[in-house]
Amino acid sequence: QACTSMLGSFRIAKMLLADDESIESVLCISADRFPQGACYEQSFNLISDGAAAAVISREAKGFKILSCHGITNGGLASANDEEAAGTYFVYSHRLIMEALAKAGVTLSQIAWIVPQNMNIKAWQILSRLLKFDETKIYAPSRPELGHVISGDNIINLDRLGKDKDKELKSGDLILLIMAGYGMNWQCTLLEKC
């Protein structure tokens, strides 16, 4: 699942909680480190080592997961950086539209998109394709941390919750989106409790 592993773990946690009433909470942890001597750039994105964690539980606090959705195209495993970038927009657009449809929500209802920390040009293009206000894409840790593999969404979501200028309200819908290694895309739709 590459960079999408944290959002993938949310999907699994949501299914576990729905399937087994004895499970009260699931701890989702992601830790990524490049090998010594590796180039900290991949597919036109600066990379940082890092870790993140989130607890998914039955408790109604923080955020409620409304839907999770993923797309994989294993045929793109051998794609080069340019090919991965070329498929990013088609699959990301499709992922977002399918995730929203699954939840019965439209893009106009989304208060914030909290993406991965990737090349800023990609989200400028994708926001135009989606007809979504670019100022509602929240990734403040990008200049400081770069792409922290699968931790970006959690880091940025945490900052959104603490950002006094953004003032999240109960009922706000937030879309977390991540692409991984040019062949995986995952999306989680949250509602602020």
Salt bridges, closest charged atoms under 4 A:
GLU98 OE1 - HIS69 NE2 2.62
GLU98 OE2 - ARG94 NE 2.83
GLU144 OE1 - ARG159 NH1 2.94
ASP152 OD2 - HIS147 ND1 2.47
ASP158 OD2 - LYS162 NZ 3.03
ASP172 OD1 - LYS169 NZ 3.75
